[in-house]
Amino acid sequence: GRSSRDSGPVSNQVFRRAFPGDRKALSRYLGYYVTHCHSFSWDGYVLSAITRLYERDGLVCSKTIERSHDPEEGALYLSKYDGQVSLLGNRIFLMEYQSLADDAIVETVLYPSARSQVTLLRGVTFGLSSKQRHPYVSRCVWKYIGTNIDIRTALSSTGLFSLDGGRVDPKVLRILGDRPFPNELLHYDLEPHH
């Protein structure tokens, strides 16, 4: 017979063990970030958003707000993500759920900062493009902006920015590179056109 230990939802137990990982080490990363990754919906653009890492009920949580204007049609896109953060094996893991549209999970893996002060975190993000909903992978850069910020001002500095438009911090661009990844295999088309 099954032991009572198996009767609970397995996934709950798995993720309870995985999050938040090393909570003490994670606490230095709490606060607000401007996040940057390549846009797959618009080639040659960087997508920039605001993410807050905060502690609640013994977990480290994330909230991301992404606002962008379609560079061609000018339509406004708004996405909100709620997530949980873990630090395991000296890597920061974020699992985020697109809470406004209920239609995607995004995963980000970041390298912790070697310096005593957190300024730029670099890593990789896995998500879906908003237009075609293809899975994609991009390098990402998180720029720390503090624990107390004016959200309105911060949001006004986010959106879709052309790689050569001069609006993105050159340090961030150097890390991001001019292509999401040299290997095109990391941008899958789930519905190949024969």
MDAnalysis code that builds the backbone (N, CA, C; Angstrom):
import MDAnalysis as mda
import numpy as np

u = mda.Universe.empty(582, n_residues=194, atom_resindex=np.repeat(np.arange(194), 3), trajectory=True)
u.add_TopologyAttr("name", ["N", "CA", "C"] * 194)
u.add_TopologyAttr("resid", np.arange(1, 195))
u.add_TopologyAttr("resname", ["GLY", "ARG", "SER", "SER", "ARG", "ASP", "SER", "GLY", "PRO", "VAL", "SER", "ASN", "GLN", "VAL", "PHE", "ARG", "ARG", "ALA", "PHE", "PRO", "GLY", "ASP", "ARG", "LYS", "ALA", "LEU", "SER", "ARG", "TYR", "LEU", "GLY", "TYR", "TYR", "VAL", "THR", "HIS", "CYS", "HIS", "SER", "PHE", "SER", "TRP", "ASP", "GLY", "TYR", "VAL", "LEU", "SER", "ALA", "ILE", "THR", "ARG", "LEU", "TYR", "GLU", "ARG", "ASP", "GLY", "LEU", "VAL", "CYS", "SER", "LYS", "THR", "ILE", "GLU", "ARG", "SER", "HIS", "ASP", "PRO", "GLU", "GLU", "GLY", "ALA", "LEU", "TYR", "LEU", "SER", "LYS", "TYR", "ASP", "GLY", "GLN", "VAL", "SER", "LEU", "LEU", "GLY", "ASN", "ARG", "ILE", "PHE", "LEU", "MET", "GLU", "TYR", "GLN", "SER", "LEU", "ALA", "ASP", "ASP", "ALA", "ILE", "VAL", "GLU", "THR", "VAL", "LEU", "TYR", "PRO", "SER", "ALA", "ARG", "SER", "GLN", "VAL", "THR", "LEU", "LEU", "ARG", "GLY", "VAL", "THR", "PHE", "GLY", "LEU", "SER", "SER", "LYS", "GLN", "ARG", "HIS", "PRO", "TYR", "VAL", "SER", "ARG", "CYS", "VAL", "TRP", "LYS", "TYR", "ILE", "GLY", "THR", "ASN", "ILE", "ASP", "ILE", "ARG", "THR", "ALA", "LEU", "SER", "SER", "THR", "GLY", "LEU", "PHE", "SER", "LEU", "ASP", "GLY", "GLY", "ARG", "VAL", "ASP", "PRO", "LYS", "VAL", "LEU", "ARG", "ILE", "LEU", "GLY", "ASP", "ARG", "PRO", "PHE", "PRO", "ASN", "GLU", "LEU", "LEU", "HIS", "TYR", "ASP", "LEU", "GLU", "PRO", "HIS", "HIS"])
u.atoms.positions = np.array([
    [0.828, -1.199, 0.000],
    [0.000, 0.000, 0.000],
    [0.863, 1.250, 0.000],
    [0.275, 2.381, -0.420],
    [1.026, 3.634, -0.460],
    [1.171, 4.181, 0.951],
    [2.347, 4.655, 1.266],
    [2.525, 5.250, 2.597],
    [1.874, 6.625, 2.589],
    [1.518, 7.113, 3.773],
    [0.833, 8.410, 3.847],
    [1.739, 9.533, 3.356],
    [3.050, 9.225, 3.349],
    [3.985, 10.262, 2.893],
    [3.797, 10.583, 1.416],
    [3.320, 9.596, 0.655],
    [3.156, 9.791, -0.790],
    [1.842, 10.453, -1.152],
    [0.940, 10.594, -0.164],
    [-0.418, 10.980, -0.539],
    [-0.574, 12.467, -0.852],
    [0.356, 13.299, -0.365],
    [0.243, 14.738, -0.657],
    [0.639, 15.011, -2.091],
    [0.299, 16.210, -2.618],
    [0.731, 16.538, -3.981],
    [2.258, 16.589, -4.044],
    [2.816, 15.739, -4.895],
    [4.269, 15.610, -4.969],
    [4.917, 16.947, -5.312],
    [4.309, 17.649, -6.291],
    [4.933, 18.887, -6.764],
    [5.087, 19.895, -5.627],
    [4.103, 19.960, -4.766],
    [4.182, 20.874, -3.629],
    [5.409, 20.605, -2.795],
    [5.663, 19.323, -2.541],
    [6.788, 18.972, -1.685],
    [8.112, 19.261, -2.378],
    [8.156, 18.970, -3.672],
    [9.389, 19.211, -4.425],
    [9.742, 20.691, -4.361],
    [8.774, 21.546, -4.660],
    [9.097, 22.969, -4.707],
    [9.275, 23.565, -3.324],
    [8.639, 22.954, -2.320],
    [8.852, 23.435, -0.963],
    [10.305, 23.216, -0.567],
    [10.877, 22.100, -1.039],
    [12.293, 21.834, -0.729],
    [13.214, 22.755, -1.515],
    [12.814, 23.110, -2.733],
    [13.702, 23.883, -3.609],
    [13.722, 25.373, -3.275],
    [12.624, 25.895, -2.720],
    [12.538, 27.338, -2.471],
    [12.475, 27.606, -0.979],
    [13.171, 28.618, -0.463],
    [14.013, 29.578, -1.174],
    [15.481, 29.175, -1.282],
    [15.827, 27.912, -0.944],
    [17.242, 27.550, -0.977],
    [17.982, 28.278, 0.139],
    [19.111, 28.865, -0.194],
    [19.923, 29.581, 0.795],
    [19.346, 30.979, 1.040],
    [18.414, 31.036, 1.995],
    [17.678, 32.283, 2.235],
    [18.586, 33.411, 2.715],
    [19.563, 33.052, 3.536],
    [20.470, 34.069, 4.090],
    [21.274, 34.734, 2.955],
    [21.794, 33.903, 2.052],
    [22.571, 34.445, 0.928],
    [21.677, 35.252, -0.014],
    [20.412, 34.843, -0.133],
    [19.483, 35.542, -1.037],
    [19.107, 36.920, -0.514],
    [19.164, 37.091, 0.812],
    [18.645, 38.338, 1.398],
    [19.381, 39.577, 0.886],
    [20.625, 39.430, 0.476],
    [21.356, 40.600, -0.038],
    [20.876, 41.047, -1.423],
    [20.047, 40.222, -2.067],
    [19.557, 40.562, -3.409],
    [18.163, 41.186, -3.391],
    [17.588, 41.388, -2.197],
    [16.247, 41.969, -2.129],
    [16.275, 43.408, -2.632],
    [15.198, 43.825, -3.270],
    [15.130, 45.194, -3.788],
    [14.629, 45.203, -5.225],
    [14.834, 46.340, -5.881],
    [14.306, 46.547, -7.238],
    [15.414, 46.490, -8.281],
    [15.063, 45.977, -9.440],
    [15.998, 45.867, -10.562],
    [15.320, 46.328, -11.845],
    [16.130, 46.909, -12.743],
    [15.674, 47.062, -14.121],
    [16.286, 45.866, -14.851],
    [15.426, 45.047, -15.455],
    [15.911, 43.835, -16.121],
    [15.935, 44.049, -17.634],
    [16.899, 43.441, -18.290],
    [17.059, 43.598, -19.739],
    [17.265, 42.243, -20.393],
    [16.581, 42.004, -21.511],
    [16.877, 40.835, -22.344],
    [16.533, 41.195, -23.786],
    [16.966, 40.368, -24.709],
    [16.634, 40.615, -26.113],
    [15.152, 40.336, -26.338],
    [14.517, 41.150, -27.166],
    [13.125, 40.901, -27.526],
    [13.093, 39.956, -28.714],
    [12.268, 38.916, -28.615],
    [12.132, 38.014, -29.754],
    [10.973, 38.399, -30.637],
    [10.085, 39.240, -30.112],
    [8.987, 39.702, -30.957],
    [9.490, 40.772, -31.919],
    [10.486, 41.558, -31.472],
    [11.030, 42.622, -32.318],
    [12.543, 42.497, -32.358],
    [13.029, 42.065, -33.503],
    [14.457, 41.857, -33.687],
    [15.207, 43.179, -33.542],
    [16.350, 43.145, -32.884],
    [17.156, 44.365, -32.749],
    [16.709, 45.262, -31.605],
    [15.815, 44.747, -30.752],
    [15.340, 45.519, -29.606],
    [15.645, 44.810, -28.291],
    [15.844, 45.619, -27.257],
    [16.024, 45.113, -25.903],
    [14.728, 45.373, -25.142],
    [14.247, 44.359, -24.419],
    [13.056, 44.527, -23.600],
    [13.491, 44.755, -22.160],
    [13.015, 45.845, -21.599],
    [13.432, 46.223, -20.259],
    [12.204, 46.305, -19.349],
    [12.312, 45.740, -18.141],
    [11.179, 45.682, -17.205],
    [11.668, 46.018, -15.795],
    [10.723, 46.077, -14.853],
    [11.071, 46.292, -13.439],
    [10.734, 45.026, -12.665],
    [11.694, 44.524, -11.888],
    [11.443, 43.364, -11.029],
    [11.791, 43.706, -9.589],
    [10.918, 43.315, -8.693],
    [11.188, 43.498, -7.262],
    [11.330, 42.128, -6.612],
    [12.404, 41.929, -5.848],
    [12.568, 40.723, -5.042],
    [12.288, 41.095, -3.597],
    [11.403, 40.348, -2.942],
    [11.031, 40.671, -1.562],
    [10.753, 39.379, -0.798],
    [10.767, 39.494, 0.531],
    [10.557, 38.317, 1.356],
    [9.130, 38.290, 1.886],
    [8.501, 37.097, 1.845],
    [7.166, 36.961, 2.418],
    [6.961, 35.526, 2.901],
    [6.545, 35.396, 4.141],
    [6.275, 34.084, 4.750],
    [7.436, 33.104, 4.565],
    [8.643, 33.588, 4.772],
    [9.804, 32.702, 4.682],
    [10.248, 32.371, 3.271],
    [9.561, 32.935, 2.276],
    [9.957, 32.709, 0.880],
    [10.480, 34.010, 0.299],
    [11.293, 33.902, -0.745],
    [11.691, 35.097, -1.486],
    [10.850, 35.105, -2.761],
    [10.116, 36.194, -2.948],
    [9.167, 36.289, -4.060],
    [9.613, 37.367, -5.044],
    [9.034, 37.318, -6.229],
    [9.353, 38.345, -7.225],
    [8.068, 38.882, -7.821],
    [8.134, 40.145, -8.225],
    [7.017, 40.751, -8.961],
    [7.645, 41.532, -10.114],
    [7.200, 41.254, -11.327],
    [7.758, 41.926, -12.501],
    [6.649, 42.657, -13.246],
    [6.949, 43.885, -13.656],
    [6.019, 44.640, -14.510],
    [6.759, 44.996, -15.792],
    [6.134, 44.639, -16.897],
    [6.733, 44.837, -18.222],
    [5.778, 45.711, -19.021],
    [6.223, 46.893, -19.396],
    [5.384, 47.777, -20.232],
    [6.135, 48.095, -21.498],
    [5.517, 47.862, -22.646],
    [6.223, 48.201, -23.881],
    [5.241, 48.638, -24.950],
    [5.737, 49.512, -25.832],
    [4.947, 49.937, -26.990],
    [5.457, 49.210, -28.217],
    [4.544, 48.665, -29.000],
    [4.896, 48.034, -30.265],
    [5.581, 49.088, -31.138],
    [6.850, 48.841, -31.529],
    [7.579, 49.867, -32.303],
    [6.937, 50.161, -33.661],
    [6.146, 49.207, -34.182],
    [5.528, 49.435, -35.494],
    [4.142, 50.070, -35.368],
    [3.304, 49.487, -34.495],
    [1.915, 49.963, -34.413],
    [1.648, 50.863, -33.221],
    [2.594, 50.907, -32.267],
    [2.414, 51.782, -31.110],
    [1.496, 51.230, -30.034],
    [0.950, 50.005, -30.227],
    [0.051, 49.420, -29.215],
    [0.826, 49.200, -27.915],
    [0.149, 49.400, -26.779],
    [0.795, 49.223, -25.471],
    [0.588, 47.791, -24.992],
    [1.674, 47.145, -24.589],
    [1.596, 45.813, -23.992],
    [1.938, 45.929, -22.524],
    [1.134, 45.291, -21.678],
    [1.419, 45.276, -20.244],
    [1.401, 43.825, -19.776],
    [2.479, 43.397, -19.143],
    [2.525, 42.048, -18.576],
    [2.946, 42.144, -17.125],
    [2.338, 41.300, -16.289],
    [2.749, 41.226, -14.885],
    [3.066, 39.775, -14.565],
    [4.134, 39.593, -13.806],
    [4.561, 38.251, -13.431],
    [4.748, 38.188, -11.926],
    [4.306, 37.074, -11.323],
    [4.566, 36.812, -9.912],
    [5.417, 35.562, -9.840],
    [6.416, 35.578, -8.965],
    [7.296, 34.423, -8.950],
    [7.885, 34.108, -7.595],
    [8.696, 33.053, -7.599],
    [9.462, 32.675, -6.417],
    [10.917, 32.538, -6.816],
    [11.780, 32.804, -5.844],
    [13.217, 32.863, -6.097],
    [13.922, 31.872, -5.184],
    [14.945, 31.214, -5.714],
    [15.732, 30.288, -4.916],
    [17.211, 30.500, -5.200],
    [18.046, 30.226, -4.193],
    [19.488, 30.224, -4.422],
    [19.983, 28.828, -4.091],
    [20.403, 28.092, -5.109],
    [20.878, 26.722, -4.950],
    [22.184, 26.565, -5.723],
    [23.170, 25.892, -5.115],
    [24.412, 25.616, -5.837],
    [25.044, 26.863, -6.410],
    [24.963, 27.962, -5.668],
    [25.543, 29.247, -6.080],
    [24.976, 29.792, -7.387],
    [23.678, 29.531, -7.637],
    [22.963, 30.163, -8.743],
    [21.608, 30.628, -8.229],
    [21.135, 31.741, -8.753],
    [19.817, 32.254, -8.373],
    [18.815, 31.784, -9.431],
    [17.745, 31.141, -8.990],
    [16.710, 30.638, -9.898],
    [15.409, 31.393, -9.661],
    [14.779, 31.840, -10.734],
    [13.471, 32.494, -10.638],
    [12.480, 31.743, -11.488],
    [11.335, 31.403, -10.910],
    [10.224, 30.858, -11.686],
    [9.128, 31.888, -11.606],
    [8.714, 32.430, -12.755],
    [7.687, 33.471, -12.750],
    [6.486, 33.033, -13.575],
    [5.319, 33.439, -13.084],
    [4.056, 33.073, -13.714],
    [3.427, 34.357, -14.239],
    [3.019, 34.353, -15.500],
    [2.426, 35.566, -16.072],
    [1.014, 35.717, -15.520],
    [0.885, 36.518, -14.469],
    [-0.347, 36.527, -13.679],
    [-1.483, 37.301, -14.334],
    [-1.153, 38.252, -15.209],
    [-2.210, 39.061, -15.825],
    [-2.908, 38.265, -16.930],
    [-2.116, 37.582, -17.759],
    [-2.688, 36.842, -18.890],
    [-2.891, 35.364, -18.578],
    [-2.309, 34.890, -17.454],
    [-2.447, 33.465, -17.095],
    [-1.938, 32.546, -18.188],
    [-0.897, 32.937, -18.930],
    [-0.593, 32.087, -20.081],
    [0.877, 31.757, -20.274],
    [1.711, 31.953, -19.245],
    [3.116, 31.607, -19.460],
    [3.864, 31.478, -18.142],
    [4.918, 30.675, -18.186],
    [5.880, 30.608, -17.085],
    [7.236, 30.980, -17.678],
    [7.955, 31.841, -16.982],
    [9.275, 32.279, -17.439],
    [10.293, 31.838, -16.390],
    [11.412, 31.310, -16.838],
    [12.454, 30.928, -15.892],
    [13.710, 31.734, -16.160],
    [14.335, 32.194, -15.086],
    [15.578, 32.950, -15.204],
    [16.609, 32.337, -14.262],
    [17.844, 32.219, -14.742],
    [18.951, 31.749, -13.904],
    [19.995, 32.859, -13.907],
    [20.388, 33.311, -12.702],
    [21.346, 34.405, -12.578],
    [22.586, 33.946, -11.826],
    [23.729, 34.545, -12.188],
    [24.961, 34.308, -11.449],
    [25.004, 35.306, -10.300],
    [25.255, 34.835, -9.067],
    [25.342, 35.797, -7.955],
    [26.486, 36.773, -8.177],
    [26.383, 37.921, -7.520],
    [27.413, 38.945, -7.651],
    [28.626, 38.564, -6.807],
    [29.828, 38.651, -7.414],
    [31.040, 38.319, -6.668],
    [31.448, 39.486, -5.769],
    [31.001, 40.683, -6.138],
    [31.380, 41.872, -5.360],
    [30.515, 41.998, -4.124],
    [30.971, 42.842, -3.192],
    [30.201, 43.000, -1.959],
    [28.902, 43.749, -2.239],
    [28.919, 44.616, -3.258],
    [27.699, 45.337, -3.610],
    [27.086, 44.750, -4.866],
    [25.762, 44.601, -4.845],
    [25.071, 44.091, -6.029],
    [24.860, 45.264, -6.979],
    [25.400, 45.205, -8.181],
    [25.123, 46.257, -9.163],
    [24.500, 45.660, -10.410],
    [25.247, 44.778, -11.079],
    [24.710, 44.099, -12.259],
    [24.736, 42.589, -12.034],
    [23.615, 41.945, -12.293],
    [23.567, 40.480, -12.271],
    [23.373, 40.022, -13.706],
    [24.079, 38.980, -14.082],
    [23.927, 38.487, -15.448],
    [23.417, 37.053, -15.426],
    [22.763, 36.657, -16.507],
    [22.253, 35.296, -16.554],
    [21.544, 35.005, -17.852],
    [20.589, 34.089, -17.764],
    [19.861, 33.622, -18.928],
    [18.385, 33.580, -18.578],
    [17.533, 33.959, -19.511],
    [16.097, 33.869, -19.285],
    [15.445, 33.032, -20.383],
    [14.466, 32.219, -19.992],
    [13.748, 31.340, -20.925],
    [12.290, 31.768, -20.900],
    [11.730, 32.071, -22.046],
    [10.340, 32.521, -22.029],
    [9.640, 32.255, -23.345],
    [8.560, 33.007, -23.578],
    [7.798, 32.915, -24.824],
    [7.729, 34.299, -25.439],
    [7.860, 34.399, -26.752],
    [7.678, 35.704, -27.382],
    [6.187, 36.027, -27.374],
    [5.867, 37.292, -27.185],
    [4.451, 37.646, -27.030],
    [3.690, 37.545, -28.354],
    [4.391, 37.779, -29.478],
    [3.674, 37.765, -30.762],
    [3.422, 36.352, -31.270],
    [4.499, 35.554, -31.429],
    [4.306, 34.221, -32.016],
    [4.193, 33.128, -30.959],
    [4.491, 33.467, -29.698],
    [4.507, 32.495, -28.606],
    [5.477, 31.342, -28.879],
    [6.620, 31.664, -29.481],
    [7.684, 30.669, -29.604],
    [8.505, 30.696, -28.311],
    [8.969, 29.544, -27.852],
    [9.922, 29.555, -26.737],
    [11.223, 30.222, -27.187],
    [11.871, 30.922, -26.293],
    [13.159, 31.530, -26.644],
    [14.072, 31.563, -25.431],
    [15.339, 31.773, -25.708],
    [16.347, 31.928, -24.662],
    [17.106, 33.203, -24.964],
    [17.375, 34.000, -23.941],
    [18.200, 35.195, -24.147],
    [19.117, 35.381, -22.947],
    [20.283, 35.940, -23.199],
    [21.061, 36.438, -22.075],
    [20.226, 37.515, -21.406],
    [20.445, 37.727, -20.110],
    [19.748, 38.825, -19.458],
    [20.686, 39.526, -18.495],
    [20.388, 40.781, -18.231],
    [21.177, 41.583, -17.286],
    [20.208, 42.300, -16.360],
    [20.433, 42.166, -15.067],
    [19.623, 42.849, -14.056],
    [20.453, 43.956, -13.425],
    [19.914, 45.155, -13.453],
    [20.623, 46.312, -12.884],
    [19.910, 46.734, -11.603],
    [20.621, 46.653, -10.485],
    [20.036, 46.953, -9.173],
    [19.777, 48.453, -9.040],
    [18.552, 48.818, -8.597],
    [18.264, 50.266, -8.459],
    [17.838, 50.664, -7.044],
    [17.929, 49.723, -6.076],
    [17.682, 50.117, -4.686],
    [16.487, 49.440, -4.053],
    [16.253, 49.772, -2.783],
    [15.136, 49.151, -2.055],
    [13.943, 50.096, -1.956],
    [14.197, 51.403, -2.025],
    [13.093, 52.372, -2.018],
    [13.179, 53.181, -3.297],
    [12.199, 52.994, -4.173],
    [12.267, 53.705, -5.450],
    [10.906, 54.313, -5.761],
    [10.902, 55.259, -6.675],
    [9.649, 55.791, -7.197],
    [9.277, 54.912, -8.392],
    [8.239, 54.095, -8.201],
    [7.862, 53.117, -9.236],
    [7.539, 53.794, -10.563],
    [6.836, 54.939, -10.490],
    [6.458, 55.635, -11.736],
    [7.669, 56.012, -12.559],
    [8.645, 56.624, -11.882],
    [9.878, 57.036, -12.568],
    [10.586, 55.812, -13.130],
    [10.672, 54.767, -12.314],
    [11.374, 53.557, -12.752],
    [10.684, 52.953, -13.979],
    [9.358, 52.902, -13.951],
    [8.625, 52.316, -15.081],
    [8.806, 53.117, -16.364],
    [8.979, 54.425, -16.205],
    [9.129, 55.246, -17.412],
    [10.450, 54.955, -18.130],
    [11.382, 54.306, -17.414],
    [12.657, 53.977, -18.065],
    [12.650, 52.556, -18.626],
    [11.472, 51.914, -18.627],
    [11.396, 50.552, -19.160],
    [10.663, 50.543, -20.491],
    [10.734, 49.428, -21.187],
    [10.038, 49.313, -22.469],
    [10.893, 48.589, -23.486],
    [10.607, 48.852, -24.753],
    [11.381, 48.270, -25.850],
    [12.330, 49.321, -26.381],
    [13.618, 49.018, -26.398],
    [14.597, 49.998, -26.867],
    [15.453, 49.398, -27.966],
    [15.645, 50.171, -29.006],
    [16.488, 49.725, -30.107],
    [17.918, 49.550, -29.589],
    [18.596, 48.496, -30.054],
    [19.965, 48.213, -29.613],
    [20.901, 49.382, -29.885],
    [20.616, 50.136, -30.953],
    [21.527, 51.232, -31.295],
    [20.919, 52.604, -31.008],
    [19.902, 52.637, -30.174],
    [19.216, 53.914, -29.924],
    [19.822, 54.756, -28.820],
    [20.831, 54.224, -28.114],
    [21.482, 55.016, -27.073],
    [20.717, 55.107, -25.763],
    [19.611, 54.360, -25.626],
    [18.829, 54.449, -24.390],
    [19.240, 53.403, -23.342],
    [19.967, 52.358, -23.777],
    [20.346, 51.289, -22.850],
    [21.780, 51.492, -22.388],
    [22.003, 51.343, -21.086],
    [23.333, 51.459, -20.471],
    [24.349, 50.633, -21.270],
    [25.439, 51.282, -21.736],
    [26.452, 50.571, -22.547],
    [27.027, 49.339, -21.843],
    [27.149, 49.400, -20.503],
    [27.645, 48.241, -19.746],
    [26.702, 47.054, -19.916],
    [25.400, 47.343, -19.864],
    [24.377, 46.309, -20.031],
    [24.466, 45.722, -21.439],
    [24.592, 46.607, -22.443],
    [24.662, 46.152, -23.839],
    [25.878, 45.271, -24.096],
    [26.998, 45.621, -23.445],
    [28.213, 44.825, -23.631],
    [27.987, 43.379, -23.184],
    [27.282, 43.215, -22.049],
    [27.016, 41.871, -21.528],
    [25.968, 41.155, -22.393],
    [24.926, 41.893, -22.806],
    [23.846, 41.286, -23.602],
    [24.330, 40.821, -24.968],
    [25.246, 41.575, -25.564],
    [25.686, 41.262, -26.922],
    [24.628, 41.688, -27.927],
    [24.957, 41.616, -29.214],
    [24.000, 42.129, -30.201],
    [23.040, 41.056, -30.707],
    [23.249, 39.795, -30.295],
    [22.311, 38.723, -30.627],
    [21.923, 38.027, -29.332],
    [20.697, 37.477, -29.263],
    [20.292, 36.780, -28.048],
    [21.254, 35.654, -27.702],
    [21.595, 34.846, -28.681],
    [22.562, 33.768, -28.529],
    [23.077, 33.452, -29.907],
    [24.347, 33.083, -30.030],
    [24.861, 32.787, -31.367],
    [24.182, 31.552, -31.951],
    [23.663, 30.665, -31.090],
    [23.088, 29.413, -31.575],
    [21.590, 29.571, -31.828],
    [21.210, 29.584, -33.093],
    [19.802, 29.787, -33.439],
    [18.901, 28.646, -32.962],
    [19.506, 27.493, -32.630],
    [18.701, 26.373, -32.145],
    [17.969, 26.731, -30.856],
    [18.446, 27.752, -30.179],
    [17.816, 28.130, -28.915],
    [16.563, 28.964, -29.129],
    [16.181, 29.150, -30.387],
    [14.902, 29.827, -30.671],
    [14.070, 28.828, -31.467],
    [13.243, 28.091, -30.767],
    [12.519, 26.992, -31.402],
    [11.259, 27.477, -32.104],
    [10.954, 26.861, -33.218],
    [9.656, 27.060, -33.844],
    [8.876, 25.768, -33.605],
    [7.841, 25.839, -32.797],
    [7.103, 24.627, -32.435],
    [6.174, 24.171, -33.553],
    [5.922, 25.065, -34.528],
    [5.058, 24.674, -35.640],
    [5.831, 24.888, -36.942],
    [6.757, 23.960, -37.259],
    [7.595, 24.155, -38.447],
    [6.722, 24.261, -39.700],
    [7.113, 25.187, -40.574],
    [6.362, 25.369, -41.828],
    [7.077, 24.581, -42.902],
    [6.394, 23.569, -43.435],
    [7.053, 22.705, -44.435],
    [6.903, 23.296, -45.816],
])
